[in-house]
Amino acid sequence: MGRFNSPGQAQRFLAAHDQINTIFRPRRYRLTATTYRHARADALNLWSAYTLEMTA
């Protein structure tokens, strides 16, 4: 559990982390190098827009 105060807190963190991780780590073995780079660039643009929206 690391430094989490409760199992529920750990579960909430891991649930959110899994969704974000899925965006940023596409299944590399299924993609060509060019497609993988585009997927990573799209994920970064999505994250940038999301964080900008959350700070505004």
KAQUIDA-V613985 format. One record per backbone hydrogen bond with DSSP energy under -0.5 kcal/mol. CO is the residue of the C=O (numbers start at 0). NH is the residue of the N-H. Records with the same first field share a line. If there is no record, write none. Layout:
BEGIN
CO = NH, NH
END
This chain:
BEGIN
0 = 3
5 = 9
6 = 10
7 = 11
8 = 12
9 = 13
10 = 14
11 = 15
12 = 16
13 = 17
14 = 18
15 = 19
16 = 20
17 = 21
18 = 22
19 = 23
20 = 24
25 = 27
26 = 29
27 = 30
31 = 35
32 = 36
33 = 37
34 = 38
35 = 39
36 = 40
37 = 41
38 = 42
39 = 43
40 = 44
41 = 45
42 = 46
43 = 47
44 = 48
45 = 49
46 = 50
47 = 51
48 = 52
49 = 53
50 = 54
51 = 55
END
